[in-house]
Amino acid sequence: MATFLYLLILALTTAALLKLYHSRGRKCPVAVNYHFTRRCNKTCGFCFHTATTSYMEQPNNAKRGLLLLKRAGMKKINFAGGEPFLYTKFLGEMVDFCKEDLHLESVSIVSNGSLVKESFLEKHGSNIDILAVSCDSFDEATNIAIGRGSGDQVPQLYKIGTWCRRYGIKFKINTVVCRLNYEEDMNKHIDTLKPFRWKCFQVLIVAGENDSKDTLRDGRKFTITDQEYQSFCQRHSRQKSFVAEPNRLMAKSYLILDEYMRFLDRNGREPSDPILEVGVQKALESVYWDEKAFKDRGGIYDWSRKQVPCTGGSKELDW
């Protein structure tokens, strides 16, 4: 009941905020994904945010941009990449700033998990609401074929799940459903890991990122039909944490801020100018963001951390 009431209040307050901004002819960036680096230590064949640059914003400038987003209505920030744990000093500084200075409702991180260490979570975990780890298969050979695995992806995932419970962080799993894994049954592992949210994306092709032999990644060989994606979803529908995200909901429902602090446009147009130069509203006006799809895919949910670690949270997961 408490969770339901919290979600209801969150949805109502966020809806009211969006309505207020719309009445003023403005967009409200409620949840933003900040891909502060494109560098990664993995080579996932379907990656749609590839290492085309090595640029990374200076910490003071990044904080200034995050403050602008907060003033424009941002409630949730998600740090992504590339692989954000390649830069733990920058990541830790941004996480702490967003919670201790900006007082955001939710601070989350998406990682491939390979570089996550307990020492980082011990130091910064109280300021992290959600840690999402990408896991596309529980078969290490499949992970290696995808380009994400190194032979220890699964045991590392279990370690991170244990650490998250230990430090009161909500543990999330992200899975890209593709040609190599859509027939896999992952129920046994999800039953054991018990993520609070398991988001399963249909592999997505993005122009200029992973759509041809001339791009850094060519994801076309990983694509599946809508029916094949649905078969994976049906196989795992009993999981309470399961969240399906087909291409129709995913493609244009995310507000993605790139390493230059520009909003990316998934509608074929150029990125916005940097928010540090033109401000948040002008940048938002120059890109397409499908707010309806954002709501339809469950973009507003129970995204704040637990106040205290769960009882028995130090127990190791047995995989």
C-alpha positions in Angstrom: 0.0 0.0 0.0 2.8 2.4 0.9 4.5 1.8 -2.5 1.2 2.3 -4.3 0.6 5.6 -2.5 4.1 6.8 -3.3 3.7 5.9 -6.9 0.4 7.7 -7.1 1.8 10.8 -5.5 4.9 10.7 -7.8 2.7 10.3 -10.9 0.3 13.1 -9.8 3.1 15.6 -8.9 5.0 14.8 -12.1 1.9 15.1 -14.2 1.1 18.4 -12.5 4.6 19.7 -13.2 4.4 18.6 -16.9 1.0 20.3 -17.2 2.3 23.5 -15.7 5.2 23.6 -18.1 3.0 22.9 -21.0 0.6 25.7 -20.0 3.6 28.0 -20.3 4.6 26.6 -23.7 7.7 24.9 -22.2 9.0 21.4 -22.1 9.9 19.7 -18.8 12.9 17.4 -18.8 11.6 15.2 -16.0 14.1 12.4 -16.6 17.4 12.9 -18.4 20.0 10.3 -19.5 23.4 11.9 -19.5 25.9 9.9 -21.6 28.9 11.8 -20.4 31.4 9.5 -22.2 31.2 7.4 -25.4 34.3 5.4 -24.4 33.6 1.8 -23.4 35.6 -1.3 -22.5 33.2 -3.6 -24.3 32.4 -4.1 -28.0 28.7 -4.9 -28.1 27.7 -5.5 -31.7 24.4 -3.7 -31.5 25.5 -0.7 -29.5 23.7 2.5 -30.6 25.8 5.0 -28.7 29.3 4.2 -30.0 32.7 5.7 -29.2 32.8 8.2 -32.1 34.5 10.8 -29.9 36.7 10.8 -26.7 35.3 14.1 -25.4 34.2 14.5 -21.8 33.0 17.7 -20.2 35.0 19.4 -17.4 33.4 18.6 -14.0 32.5 22.3 -13.3 30.8 22.7 -16.6 29.0 19.4 -16.2 27.7 20.6 -12.8 26.6 23.8 -14.3 24.6 21.9 -17.0 23.0 19.7 -14.4 22.0 22.7 -12.3 20.3 24.2 -15.5 18.4 20.9 -15.9 17.3 20.9 -12.3 16.0 24.4 -12.7 14.1 23.3 -15.8 12.3 20.6 -13.9 14.5 17.6 -13.9 13.7 15.1 -11.1 15.8 12.1 -12.2 19.2 11.8 -13.8 20.7 8.7 -15.3 24.5 8.5 -15.9 25.4 6.3 -18.8 27.9 6.0 -21.6 29.9 4.3 -23.0 30.9 2.9 -19.7 30.6 5.4 -16.9 32.8 3.4 -14.5 35.8 4.1 -16.7 35.8 7.5 -14.9 35.0 6.7 -11.3 36.3 10.1 -10.0 34.0 12.1 -12.3 31.1 9.7 -11.8 31.3 9.8 -8.0 31.6 13.6 -8.0 28.5 14.0 -10.2 26.5 11.5 -8.2 27.3 13.3 -4.9 26.5 16.7 -6.5 23.1 15.6 -7.8 22.0 14.3 -4.4 23.8 16.6 -1.9 23.5 19.9 -3.8 20.7 19.5 -6.3 18.6 17.1 -4.1 17.2 15.2 -7.1 14.6 12.6 -6.4 16.6 9.9 -8.3 20.2 9.4 -9.3 20.8 6.2 -11.3 23.7 4.7 -13.2 23.7 2.2 -16.1 26.8 0.1 -16.5 28.0 -3.1 -18.1 29.0 -4.1 -14.6 32.6 -5.2 -15.4 34.3 -2.3 -13.6 31.9 -1.9 -10.6 33.6 -2.2 -7.3 32.2 -2.5 -3.8 34.5 0.3 -2.6 32.8 2.8 -5.0 29.3 1.8 -3.7 30.6 2.0 -0.1 31.7 5.6 -0.7 28.9 6.9 -2.9 26.1 4.4 -2.5 24.0 6.5 -0.2 23.6 9.0 -3.1 22.7 6.3 -5.7 19.1 5.3 -6.0 19.4 2.8 -8.8 22.2 0.8 -10.3 21.3 -0.8 -13.6 23.6 -3.5 -15.0 23.4 -4.7 -18.6 23.1 -8.5 -18.9 22.0 -9.9 -22.2 22.5 -13.6 -21.4 23.2 -16.0 -18.6 25.3 -18.0 -21.0 28.8 -16.7 -21.1 29.4 -17.9 -24.6 26.4 -15.8 -25.8 27.7 -12.7 -23.9 31.1 -13.2 -25.6 29.5 -13.5 -29.0 27.5 -10.3 -28.4 30.7 -8.5 -27.5 29.9 -7.8 -23.9 31.2 -10.9 -22.1 34.7 -11.8 -20.8 33.7 -15.1 -19.2 32.7 -13.7 -15.8 29.7 -11.6 -16.6 27.2 -13.7 -14.6 29.2 -14.1 -11.3 29.9 -10.3 -11.4 26.2 -9.6 -11.8 25.5 -11.6 -8.7 28.1 -9.8 -6.8 26.7 -6.4 -7.7 23.2 -7.6 -6.7 24.5 -8.5 -3.3 26.3 -5.1 -3.0 23.2 -3.2 -3.9 21.2 -4.8 -1.2 24.0 -4.2 1.2 24.0 -0.5 0.5 20.3 0.1 0.0 20.6 0.7 -3.7 17.8 -0.5 -6.0 19.2 -3.2 -8.3 18.0 -3.1 -11.9 18.9 -5.4 -14.9 18.8 -4.2 -18.5 18.6 -6.8 -21.3 18.8 -6.2 -25.0 16.7 -8.9 -26.7 18.4 -9.8 -30.0 19.1 -12.5 -32.5 21.5 -14.3 -30.1 19.3 -14.5 -27.0 15.6 -14.1 -27.9 15.0 -17.9 -27.4 16.8 -18.0 -24.0 14.8 -18.7 -20.8 16.2 -16.4 -18.1 13.5 -17.0 -15.4 15.7 -19.1 -13.1 18.3 -16.4 -12.7 15.8 -13.5 -12.5 14.0 -15.5 -9.7 17.3 -15.7 -7.8 18.6 -12.1 -8.5 15.2 -10.5 -7.8 15.9 -7.1 -9.4 13.4 -4.4 -8.6 13.1 -3.7 -12.3 14.1 -5.8 -15.3 13.9 -3.8 -18.5 14.0 -5.8 -21.7 14.7 -3.7 -24.8 14.1 -4.9 -28.4 17.4 -4.3 -30.1 17.3 -0.9 -31.8 19.0 0.4 -35.0 19.9 4.1 -34.9 21.0 5.9 -38.0 24.6 6.9 -38.1 25.4 4.7 -35.0 24.8 1.0 -35.8 23.0 0.9 -39.1 25.6 0.0 -41.7 29.0 -1.6 -42.5 30.4 2.0 -42.4 29.4 2.7 -38.8 31.5 1.6 -35.8 28.9 -1.1 -35.0 26.6 -2.8 -37.5 23.6 -4.0 -35.5 21.6 -5.2 -38.4 22.6 -8.8 -37.9 21.2 -8.7 -34.4 17.7 -7.6 -35.2 14.6 -9.7 -34.5 11.0 -9.5 -35.6 8.3 -8.1 -33.4 6.9 -11.6 -33.1 10.3 -13.0 -31.9 10.5 -10.2 -29.4 7.0 -10.9 -28.2 7.9 -14.6 -27.7 10.7 -13.6 -25.3 8.3 -11.3 -23.5 5.7 -14.0 -23.1 8.2 -16.4 -21.8 9.1 -14.0 -18.9 5.8 -12.4 -18.3 5.4 -13.9 -14.9 8.3 -11.8 -13.6 6.9 -9.0 -11.5 10.0 -6.9 -12.3 9.6 -7.4 -16.1 9.3 -4.2 -18.2 9.0 -4.7 -22.0 10.4 -1.9 -24.2 9.8 -2.5 -27.9 11.2 -0.3 -30.6 8.0 1.7 -30.9 8.3 2.9 -27.3 12.0 3.2 -27.0 13.1 5.0 -30.1 12.0 8.6 -29.3 10.9 8.5 -25.7 14.3 9.2 -24.1 15.8 12.5 -23.4 19.5 11.8 -24.2 22.2 14.4 -23.3 25.5 13.6 -25.0 29.0 14.2 -24.0 28.8 17.8 -25.3 25.6 18.4 -23.2 23.5 18.4 -26.3 20.1 16.7 -26.6 20.2 14.0 -29.3 17.3 13.8 -31.8 16.1 10.3 -32.9 13.9 11.9 -35.6 16.7 12.3 -38.1 17.6 15.8 -37.2 20.9 17.2 -35.8 21.6 17.4 -32.1 20.6 20.6 -30.2 23.1 23.2 -29.4 24.8 22.6 -26.0 22.6 23.5 -23.0 25.6 25.4 -21.6 25.4 27.8 -24.6 21.7 28.2 -25.3 19.9 27.0 -22.1 17.7 24.0 -21.6 14.4 25.2 -23.2 16.0 26.4 -26.5 17.9 23.1 -26.7 14.7 21.1 -26.1 12.7 23.0 -28.7 15.2 22.0 -31.4 14.7 18.2 -30.9 11.8 15.8 -30.9 10.9 14.1 -27.7 7.8 11.9 -27.5 6.4 12.6 -24.1 3.4 10.3 -24.6 5.8 7.4 -25.4 7.8 8.4 -22.3 4.7 7.9 -20.1 3.5 4.8 -22.0 6.8 3.0 -21.4 6.5 3.6 -17.7 9.1 6.4 -17.6 7.7 7.6 -14.2 8.0 4.9 -11.6 9.2 4.2 -8.0 12.7 5.6 -8.7 14.0 6.7 -5.2 16.2 4.5 -3.1 15.2 2.7 0.1 16.2 4.7 3.2 18.0 1.8 4.9 19.4 -1.5 3.5 17.1 -4.5 3.5 17.3 -6.9 6.4 19.9 -9.6 5.6 21.1 -7.5 2.7 24.7 -8.7 3.1 23.7 -12.3 2.2 25.6 -13.4 -0.9 23.5 -14.4 -3.9 24.0 -18.0 -4.9 24.2 -18.4 -8.6 
